[in-house]
Amino acid sequence: MPCRPPFVALAAAALLIAGQARAQELAEGWDFIPGEKLLLYDDFSDMPKGGTPPHWKVRGASVKLRADGKLLVTQETRLWPNVQKWPKNFTIEQEFTLEKGDAERYITWSFGGPEEDWQWRLGVKCFDADLVCRISLEGGEGDLGKADDLKYAFGQPNTFNLWVQDDRIRVYFNKERVIDVNQVQTAPWTTAWLWIVPEEVPITLSRVRIAESSPDFSKTIMATGRFVTHGIQFDVNSDRLRPESAPVLKMVADAMSSDASLKLRIEGHTDSTGDAARNLELSRRRAESVKNALVTRSGIGADRLTTEGFGQTKPISPNDTPQGRANNRRVEFARL
């Protein structure tokens, strides 16, 4: 039997080590599961130049669209997302960018009634002097939780996420869980708004996603034979899994470990942006990446998983809005 040249063996070993390291990275330090039923997604790509963001009610100072398509807030502004009815359990994911300056900046989500009387709220206050943010969670009981000295980066997106589930509130900042409180009475409330105070230095919003919390994988796959997720994320135009995919992958792996008879087909789907043939190939590679992660990281037998890519051929929403395109970018699991 011919031997591999040394450089081929070394390359194969390097790929294996890289794959294991990536699997380990996916497994650690992150447990946030994005909500599944999309209530609002906005990357501001359909905001007209010189206009207002169509998916928000704006009060206060005007907001602007930057040349790169992001939302620029230069003065105190309040924004109500166009969410018709807020569910009891939901998630919010938000990306914001701060530029250098000598100022304090505030971003606050408030939840309450139509008269702007908040019942509970989540506030982020960032200090330029020390390059840190402070997050505070307040409710009818007073202070519910606080996190200080959270490092942020200038000139690039920072993230904070909120997860409300069965009277438990978890808050994340730049991929780290920083507040986790339970037995919190958040209801009844009917609306929510985003209050932004940039002081003298602008704040830029690049993405906001609001969704009703995800269903249980095991119950859904057994009851319907199919599970749709937007929580498995990839780098742009790539099949490389992002670390925040770990909780959903773990949920799938746990279900398969508990039921040795469960076999799944992993399906990749894209939106209609770009070339259809390229999207088809990308969706195939992404489905294969999910399979490889489950096999490598969780020890699921490869013979229990098959893959298929559909590209843009099976949309579940129109592709003519940011929210529709975000809804179409997904991974589905089908029981075999």
C-alpha positions in Angstrom: 0.0 0.0 0.0 1.6 3.4 -1.0 2.5 5.8 1.7 1.4 9.4 1.8 4.1 12.0 1.2 5.1 13.6 4.6 3.6 17.0 3.6 0.3 15.4 2.7 0.1 13.6 6.1 1.1 16.9 7.9 -1.6 18.8 6.0 -4.2 16.2 6.9 -3.2 16.3 10.5 -3.3 20.1 10.6 -6.9 20.0 9.1 -7.9 17.5 11.8 -6.5 19.6 14.6 -8.1 22.7 13.2 -11.4 21.0 13.0 -11.1 19.7 16.6 -10.1 23.2 17.8 -13.1 24.7 16.0 -15.4 22.1 17.5 -14.0 22.9 21.0 -14.5 26.6 20.3 -18.1 26.0 19.4 -18.6 24.0 22.6 -17.4 26.5 25.1 -18.6 29.8 26.6 -21.9 30.4 24.9 -25.4 29.1 25.7 -27.7 31.7 24.0 -30.3 30.1 21.7 -31.9 32.7 19.4 -35.7 32.8 19.2 -37.1 31.0 16.2 -40.4 32.8 15.2 -39.1 36.0 13.7 -40.9 39.1 14.9 -38.5 41.7 13.5 -35.2 41.6 11.6 -33.6 44.8 10.4 -30.2 45.4 8.9 -31.5 48.8 7.5 -30.8 47.7 4.0 -34.2 48.8 2.8 -34.2 52.2 4.5 -34.4 54.9 1.8 -31.6 57.5 1.7 -32.9 60.6 3.5 -35.9 58.7 4.8 -36.8 57.0 8.1 -36.4 53.3 9.1 -39.6 51.6 7.8 -39.7 49.0 10.5 -39.6 51.4 13.5 -41.6 54.3 14.8 -39.2 57.2 15.5 -39.6 59.9 18.1 -37.0 62.5 19.0 -34.1 63.5 16.8 -33.9 62.2 13.3 -31.7 59.2 12.4 -29.6 58.8 9.3 -28.4 56.1 7.0 -24.6 55.9 6.7 -22.9 55.2 3.4 -22.3 51.6 4.4 -26.0 51.1 5.1 -25.9 51.3 8.9 -28.2 53.4 11.1 -26.5 56.5 12.5 -27.9 58.0 15.7 -26.4 61.4 16.6 -28.9 62.8 19.2 -31.3 61.4 21.7 -33.8 59.2 19.9 -36.5 56.7 20.8 -37.4 53.8 18.4 -40.4 51.5 18.7 -40.0 48.3 16.7 -43.0 47.3 14.6 -43.9 44.2 16.7 -47.6 43.7 16.8 -47.7 41.5 19.8 -44.9 40.6 22.2 -44.8 37.0 23.4 -44.0 36.0 26.9 -40.8 34.3 25.8 -38.5 36.1 23.3 -35.0 37.1 22.4 -33.4 40.3 21.2 -30.0 40.4 19.4 -28.5 43.8 18.7 -25.2 45.0 17.2 -23.9 48.5 17.8 -20.7 50.4 17.1 -19.1 53.2 19.1 -16.6 55.7 17.7 -13.8 57.3 19.8 -14.8 60.3 21.8 -14.9 61.8 25.3 -18.5 60.9 26.2 -20.9 58.5 27.9 -23.4 56.7 25.7 -26.7 55.0 26.6 -28.7 52.3 24.9 -31.8 51.2 26.8 -34.6 48.7 26.1 -37.8 49.5 28.0 -40.8 47.3 28.4 -44.2 48.6 29.5 -47.4 50.2 28.4 -48.5 52.7 25.7 -47.8 55.8 27.8 -44.1 55.0 28.0 -44.4 53.9 31.6 -41.8 51.2 31.8 -42.3 48.1 34.0 -38.8 46.7 33.5 -35.8 47.7 31.4 -32.3 46.8 30.3 -29.7 49.6 30.1 -26.3 49.7 28.6 -24.0 52.6 29.5 -20.6 52.9 27.9 -17.7 55.0 29.1 -15.0 56.1 26.7 -12.4 56.8 29.4 -12.0 53.2 30.4 -13.4 51.5 27.3 -16.0 49.6 29.4 -19.7 49.3 29.5 -22.1 48.8 32.5 -25.3 46.9 32.1 -28.2 47.2 34.5 -31.5 45.3 34.7 -34.3 47.0 36.6 -37.9 46.0 37.4 -40.7 46.5 39.9 -38.5 44.9 42.5 -35.8 47.5 41.9 -32.4 46.4 40.7 -32.5 42.9 39.3 -29.0 42.6 38.1 -25.9 44.5 37.2 -22.6 43.9 35.3 -19.6 46.3 35.3 -16.3 46.6 33.5 -17.5 45.0 30.3 -14.8 45.7 27.7 -15.9 47.0 24.3 -14.2 47.7 21.0 -14.1 51.0 19.1 -15.1 51.1 15.5 -16.4 47.6 15.2 -19.7 45.9 16.1 -20.3 45.0 19.8 -23.3 42.8 20.7 -25.7 42.5 23.5 -28.5 39.9 23.6 -31.5 39.5 25.8 -33.3 36.2 26.4 -36.6 36.1 28.4 -37.8 32.6 29.0 -40.3 31.4 31.7 -39.7 34.4 34.0 -35.9 34.0 33.7 -33.9 36.8 32.1 -30.4 36.3 30.7 -28.3 39.1 29.3 -25.2 38.7 27.1 -22.5 41.1 26.1 -20.0 40.4 23.4 -20.6 36.6 23.6 -20.5 36.4 27.4 -23.4 35.8 29.8 -23.3 38.7 32.3 -26.7 38.7 34.0 -28.9 35.7 34.8 -31.9 36.1 37.1 -35.0 34.0 37.7 -38.5 34.3 39.1 -39.0 37.7 37.6 -42.5 39.0 37.0 -42.2 40.6 33.6 -45.9 40.5 32.6 -48.2 42.1 31.9 -46.7 44.6 29.4 -47.7 45.5 25.9 -44.9 47.3 24.1 -41.2 48.0 24.0 -39.0 50.8 22.8 -35.3 51.5 22.3 -33.9 54.7 23.8 -30.6 55.8 22.5 -28.6 58.7 24.0 -25.3 59.2 22.1 -24.3 62.5 23.9 -21.6 64.0 21.6 -20.4 60.9 19.9 -22.7 58.9 17.4 -23.9 55.4 18.0 -24.3 53.1 14.9 -26.8 50.2 14.8 -26.0 47.5 12.2 -28.5 44.7 13.0 -31.5 44.0 15.3 -33.3 40.7 15.5 -36.3 40.0 17.7 -37.9 36.6 17.8 -40.2 34.4 19.9 -38.2 31.8 21.8 -37.3 28.5 20.2 -39.4 25.3 20.6 -37.9 22.2 22.1 -36.0 20.2 19.5 -36.9 16.7 20.7 -40.6 17.4 21.1 -40.8 19.2 17.7 -38.9 16.6 15.7 -40.9 13.7 17.1 -44.3 15.5 16.7 -43.8 17.0 13.2 -40.7 15.3 11.8 -39.0 18.6 11.1 -37.2 21.3 13.0 -36.3 24.7 11.5 -33.5 26.8 13.1 -32.0 30.2 12.4 -29.6 29.7 15.4 -27.0 27.9 13.4 -24.8 30.7 12.0 -22.1 30.8 9.4 -19.5 33.4 8.3 -20.7 35.5 5.4 -20.6 33.6 2.1 -18.8 30.7 3.9 -19.6 27.3 5.3 -17.6 28.1 8.4 -19.7 27.7 11.5 -19.8 30.6 13.9 -19.2 29.9 17.6 -22.7 31.1 18.6 -24.1 28.0 16.8 -23.0 25.8 19.7 -26.2 25.8 21.8 -28.4 24.6 18.9 -25.9 22.0 17.9 -25.7 20.7 21.5 -29.5 20.6 21.6 -29.6 18.4 18.5 -26.8 16.2 19.7 -28.4 15.7 23.1 -31.6 14.5 21.4 -29.7 12.1 19.2 -27.7 10.8 22.1 -31.0 10.2 24.0 -32.6 8.3 21.1 -30.3 6.0 19.3 -32.9 5.3 16.6 -33.1 8.9 15.6 -31.7 9.6 12.1 -31.7 13.1 10.5 -31.3 14.8 7.2 -29.7 18.2 7.5 -30.9 20.7 4.9 -29.2 24.0 4.0 -31.2 27.0 2.7 -30.1 30.5 1.5 -31.9 33.6 0.5 -32.0 34.7 -3.2 -29.1 37.2 -3.0 -26.4 36.4 -5.6 -26.0 33.6 -8.0 -28.4 30.7 -7.7 -25.9 28.0 -8.6 -23.4 29.4 -6.0 -26.2 29.6 -3.4 -27.0 25.9 -4.1 -23.4 24.8 -3.6 -23.0 27.0 -0.5 -26.1 25.5 1.1 -24.8 22.0 0.4 -21.4 22.8 2.1 -23.2 24.4 5.1 -25.3 21.3 5.6 -22.1 19.2 5.5 -20.4 21.5 8.0 -23.3 21.0 10.5 -22.9 17.2 10.0 -19.2 17.4 10.6 -19.7 19.4 13.7 -22.1 16.9 15.2 -19.9 14.0 14.4 -16.6 15.6 15.5 -17.8 17.4 18.6 -20.6 15.2 19.9 -19.6 11.7 18.6 -22.9 11.2 16.7 -22.4 8.4 14.1 -22.0 9.7 10.6 -24.3 7.0 9.3 -27.2 8.6 11.2 -26.9 11.9 9.3 -27.4 12.8 5.7 -27.2 16.2 4.1 -28.8 18.1 1.3 -28.6 21.7 0.0 -31.6 23.5 -1.5 -30.0 27.0 -2.0 -32.7 29.5 -2.7 -35.3 27.1 -4.1 -37.5 26.7 -1.0 -38.1 30.1 0.5 -40.5 30.4 3.5 -40.8 34.2 3.2 -40.6 36.7 0.3 -37.0 37.7 -0.5 -37.8 41.4 -1.0 -37.2 42.6 2.6 -34.3 42.2 5.1 -36.7 40.2 7.4 -37.8 37.9 4.6 -34.2 37.2 3.5 -33.1 36.6 7.1 -36.0 34.1 7.5 -34.9 32.2 4.4 -31.3 31.8 5.6 -31.8 28.7 7.8 -30.9 25.1 8.5 -33.7 22.4 8.7 -33.6 18.9 10.3 -35.9 16.3 8.9 -36.5 12.9 10.7 -35.7 9.9 8.5 
